Amino acid sequence: MPTRQPCSRYPDDSPAGLKLMAREAGFQFPVLFDETQAVARAYDAVCTPDFFFFDRERRLVYRGQLDDSRPNRGVSDGRDLRAAIDAALEGKPVSPKQTPSSGCGIKWKK
């Protein structure tokens, strides 16, 4: 079983750091702090952000990037995740073409 690494090693990843980041970015959704990394391991997450979208029957219908923007390249508009959400809300199938997320690798606890 992994041992805990204190948030002091990665202060931006602490609950306080995430709260500040969410406020500065204007997030209108909750942000998960996965202290034990059990959720990340259960879903085989590989980076942050890594998006998982489930339909009404709680089936995973989308796993991929928010959009094709990258830091210092492009403006984020969430089009990939939004397309999956819109399709599910309209009762249509979510496109199987899903681009994996690209972001900071998860700092796994040892």
N, C-alpha and C positions, 0 to 999 in steps of 0.2 A: 504494500500500500504506500502511496506517495506521502512524503512528509510535507508539512506546510512551509511555504516561503512567505515571509511577512510582506505585506503590501508596501512597506517602506523601501523594498528593493525596486518596486515599480509603482511609484506614487500616483502616476496618471491612471493606473488601473485600480486604484482603491475606490471604495464607494464614494468618498468625497471628490476624488478626481473625476470619476464618471459623472457625478452629479453636475460638476462645473462644466464638463465638456457638453453634456446634454443641454444645459441652460444656454451656453454660448452658441451652440448649433441650432437652438430653437426646436429641439425634438418635441413632438406632440405625442409621444408614445413612451411606454416604460422601457427601462434599460435593465437587463438582468445582471446581477453580480453573482457569479457562479464560484463562490469561495472554494468549494471542494473540487471543482471542475467535473463533477459528476454529470451535469447536463451536457457539457461539451463532449465528454467521453461517450455518453449514451447516443449522441447524434453523430459521432465521428466528425465533429467540427475540426477544421484545420487552420482557420485564420479568423481575424476579426476585421470587419464584420462578416459573418457567414449567415445567410438568410434561409430560414426554413418556414414554409407556409403550408398550413394544413387546412383542408376543406371542412365543411360542416360535419362530415363523418369522421373527422380527425385523422384523415389519411394525408400523408405527406404528398403534396401535389407540386411543390416547387422547392428546389434547393439550388440557390445560385446567387449571382451578383445582384446588387441593387440596380446598377446600370453600368454602362461602359466608361464612365468617368474614372479618372485616377487622380491622385494628388498632383496638383500643379498641371493638370491636363483635363480640360473639359469641366463643364458645370454639371453637378449631380442633379438629375431630375427623377430618379427612381423608376424609369420606364420599364425595366425588365420585371421587377417585383410588382409594379402597378399593373402590368399586363396580366400577370398571373392572378392577382387579386380580382381584377375586373372580370376575367373569364369565369372564375369560380362564383362570383356574385351573380353573374348572368346565367349560371347553370351550364356553362360551356366547358369543354375540356381545356385544361391548361396545356399550353404548348410543351411538347417533350424536349424542344430545343432550349436547353438551359445552360448558361455559361457559368462555370464555377466562380465562386467569389475569389477576389484577389485582395489581400490585405496583409496586415501584420500577422506573422505566425504566432500561434498560441504559445505562451511561455509556460510549458508544462511543469508542474511541480514534480520534484524528484521523490 
